[in-house]
Structures are given as structure tokens and as C-alpha cells.
């Protein structure tokens, strides 16, 4: 069992930290917004009031924060991991950030005597709660082996996909596919409703054929119920699609549908939907169709 500092106790981070504590690891959590550690404490973990205190005795530091600048601040800030963790500490960054930032931070970590894995996750809040996340891991193979007991406590599908930055690249591809599936599902449901079809029955039969997907299973009911309580916010998916389009441009790769999806996600934010679940793209389809968004 490891002594783990878990930085970032949000929608995803809190249940992940709880699962690590439940698995028997000694977990100390930190969140920049206070009073987010109650579930971790209840599960047998503890809460620190600074990153420095959280990482002081840790042999593993897990990070789950929203964006590249947040990860940089957590790792390189004066109260951060690089200045306060013990040499040899394994850092596992579960955040979804830019691949180039990951590789730069991994180089800095190596220079300071740390090991850094980029290990972004897919599966949303249900996957985090049920320890069933898909985890795509970039970094050295030896560090991946060392991290397995931690990764296996929070995920179900765990794959080493290559050197540093590879995990973030695979996650960007994942977010491209997920956004496309959500948008098309939203369009299909608006289309079905316009014709007065029994949408519950339609979703059931669609789910049993080639149109079936994890997105349909998890998001169709939210659209039918107009319940967009966040499991993964539009704000975050907007950030991820920005990563996709920028990285594609750098690689000379054309992602025309990805560019459209990025604009649709930006439109959702501009219309005040950034805090909603990404299934809230449904509201944008309704707006474009001249139908009242509820």
C-alpha cells in the first residue's frame, strides 16, 4: 500500500481518492476550494490545508485538476509538489491537459528526481465512483509498473500507450469521439421528438444496434429528462476540444468535424451552459432548431 497525496477533490477527484482509501492506501487530500474532503475523511483518509503538507510524506502524488495552468501551478508553484515532495516520489497526473505541457513537466520532474506519468481518464463521474475508469498512461514503462496498484484502485481498463505525453494525446482523441457522439445523439433525439416518436422506445432499439454506444447508454436519458446536472462539464470539454484542434494543427492533421464540435461547444458556453453536463449540447440543437430549450 502507498502513502498518497491526492490533489484535486472535485467531481472526479473526490470519488477516486475515496476508492484509493477504500483499497487500503493511506490518502491525504487537498483541494484549493476548502471543505471538499468530507467523503475522503469518511472513507478513512485525511485532508491537508496545503499542497506542501499533503505531499510531505507521500511516495505517490495524484493530481486531478481542470487545465494545464492548474497542473503547472500544482507542480511548480512555491507551495507545490516539486518544492515539497521527497525525491523519488511518483507523480500521477490524472488531469486532461496539453501533451506538450505534459512532456515539459515530465522533463522538469526528471531533473528534480521525480517520475511523472500522464494518466488522463475517461468514464465520467459514474466511472470515478465505481472505480471503472479507462486510463490511458504515458511515461516510462518502469514507472507504469510501479503505478499499477494505484491505477487498479480507480480504473478498470488501464493501458500504457507510450512515452510521456502519449496519454494526453489519446485522451484528446477520446474527447473528440465523445463530443461527436453526444452531438449526434442530441440531434437524433431532437429529430425523433419533432416527429412525435416514442423516444424511450426509440432509444432502446437504437441502443441494441450499431448506433448503440456508451454515450447513448449514459447520456440519452439525461437528454430525455432535460437533466444536465454535471458529470463532466461543458466548460471542461470545451477546453479539451481546444487541445484537439491545436494539436491537430501542429501535426498537420485535418479534423473538420472536430472544428465544428469545438464551435458548438463554444456556443453552448456563450449561451450560459458551461456549467452543465456535456450532454447539455442537446440544448444547442434545440436552439438551432428554433425549439424552446428547457
N, C-alpha and C positions, 0 to 999 in steps of 0.2 A: 504494500500500500504506500502511496505517495503523500507527501505534505504539499498541498496545492493552494496557491493563491489564485482566486478567480476574480478577474477584474471585469466588471460589467454585469450587473444583475437585472437586466431588462426582461422583455418578453421571452427571449430565448435564453439568456444567460442564467436567469434565476432557476428555471427547471433543470438546466444542465448541471449547475452547481449542486442542486439538491440530489440529482442522480449520482453524482460523484460521492457525495457524503453518504448516501444510502448504500453505495457499493463498498463502503468501509474506508475510503480515503479521508484524510484529515484536511478539511477545506476551510479556508478563511476567505471571505468575500469582501469586495469593496465596490461601491457604486458612487459616482460623483454626486448623484442625487440621493440624499440620505433616506433612511427608513425603507430600503428595498430588500433588506436581508432577513426579514422575518421568517420566510419559508425555509431558508438555508439553516437558520438557527434552530428552527423546529425539527429539522432533519438531522441535527447533531453537529452542524458546522458552527462557525463563528463569523463575526463581522468586524472589520477594522475601519478606522476612520481616516486612513490614508493608504495610498499605494505602498509607500515605504514600509509601513507596519505590516501590511498584508504579505509582502514578499520577503520579509527579513529572514524567515526560517524555511522558506519554501524550496523544494527541489524541482517543482514544476510550477510555472506561471501560465494560466489560461487567460486569454483575452477575448472578450466578446463585446465590441463597441461598434458604433454605427459606420464610421467612414475613415478614410486614410489619415486625415489630420488627427483624428481621435487616437488611432493606433500610434502614430508618431509621438503624440503627447504622452501617452501611457508609457511608452518605452524610453523615450529620450528626454523627457522633462526632468527638471531638478528633483522632483519627488517621485521620479519614475523608476521603471524596472532596472534599466542599465546602471543607474547610480546606486541602487539599494539592494539588489538581489545578490546572492552568493555566486561566485564563479562556478561554472559548470551547470548552472540552472538551465533546464529545458523550458523554452517558451513555446507555447502552442497558441497561435493566433487563429481563433475561430471566426474572426470578423471577415467580411467581404470587402476587399479593398483593391486598389490598383496593383496589378502584377509588378510594375516597375518599382513601386514604393516597397513592396514586399522584398524584392531582391536587394534593394538598397539597405533596408533594415536588417536583413539576414547577414549582409556583409559587415555591418556595424556590430551586430551581435557576436559574430565570429571573432572580430578584432578585440572584443571585450571579454572573451572567454565563455560566451553563452552559445547555445544552439537554438535556432529558431525554425519552426515548422509553420508553413501557412496551411491551415486546415479548415477552410470555409465549409459550411454545412448547408444542406437542403432538407426540407421536410417541414419547415414552419413550426409554429408553436406546438401542434399535436406531436410532431416528431421529437421535439425537445422534451416534452412532458413524458412521452412513452419510451425515451431512450432509443428511438428508432431512426435517428438522423442518418442521412447519407453524407459521408465525409470524404472530401477529395483532398489529398495531402501532398504538398510539395516540400521538398527538402532532402537531406541526406538519408539514405536507406537505414543507416545505423540509428539515427535519431527517430525515424519512424518506428523501428522495432522497440526502442525504449519507450515510446509514447503509447504503444498499443494498449496497455492496461487502462490508461486514462481514456483513450478513444473508445474502447469497447464498453465503457460505462455509460457513454452518452449516445453511441451510434450503433447502427445495425449493418450498414453497407460502408465499409471502410477500405479505401483503395489508395495506395501510393501511386501517384500519377506522374512523378518526375521530379526534377530538381526544383530549387526554390523558385516560387512564382507560378509553378505549374498548377497548383491547387486553385489559385485565384483565377487563372486562365480558364480552367474547367468550370469554375463557378460562374464566370461571366457567360460562358456558353449555356450553362444551366438556366441562368436568368433570362437569356434570350428565348429559349424554348418555352419556359414557363409563361413569360409575358405573352408570347404568341398564342399559346393555348388558352390563357384566360381571356384575351381579347376575342378570339374566335368563339369561345363558349358564350361570352356575353352577347355577341352578335347573333348567334344561333337562338338564344333564349328570347331576345327581343323579337326576332323574326317569328318564332313559334307563337309568342303571345299576340303578335299582330294578327295572326290567323285564328286565334281563339282555340288553339290546340290544348289538350290536357297536358300541361308541361311536366307534371310529375311522371306521367306515363311515358312521355317522350324522352325525358332524361333517363328513365330506367332502360328503355330499349336502346337508346344511343350508347349507354354505358356497357351494354352487352356485346357491342360490335366493335368494328375497327375505330370508331370515334371515341371509344372508351379510353379513359386516362386517369391518372392520379388527380389531375387538375379537375376533371369532371366530378370525380368522387368526392373531392374535398370542397369544391367551390360552387357547384351548381346549386346546392340547397341554399347557400348564403345569398346567391342572386335571386332565387325564387322567393326567399323570405325578406329580401331587402335588408339583410342583417350584415353590415360591413364592419362589425367590431374587429379591431386589428389583430391579426395573427402575424401578418407581415405587411408593413405599411407601404402605401404608395410612395411616400417620401423616400423610403429605402430602395424600392425597386427603380424609381427614377434615377437615383444615384448609380445603381448597378448598370442600367442601360447606358448611362453616360460613360461608364467604364468600357462597356462593349463597343460603343461607336468610336471612342477614342483609340482603343487598342486595335480595332479593325482598320482604322485609317493608318495607324503606324505600320501595320503588317501589309498594307496594300490590298486588303480583303474587302469585297463589296458585301454589305449586309443591308439591302434595300428595305426589307421588311423590318429589320431591326431599327432602322432610322425612323420609319413610320411609327413603330411602337414607342420609341423614345419620345416622339412628339405627342402621341396620345397620352402617355404618362405625364408629360409636362402640362398638357391641357387639363388633366384631372387635378393636378396640384394648383394650377392657376384658378380653377373653379372651386377651390377650398376643400378638396377631397384628399389632401396629402396625408392626413392622419388616419384615413380609413384603410381597411384591408385592401390588398391589391385586387381582390375580386370587385372592388368598387369601380373598376374600369367599366363595369356594366352601366353605371350612371352616365358615363361619357357617351356610350352608344345610344342611350335614351335621349340625351341632349341633342346629339347629331340627328336623331330620327324625329325630333320635334315632339317627343313624348315626355310627359312630366316625370322628372327624376324624384323619387321618393326618399 
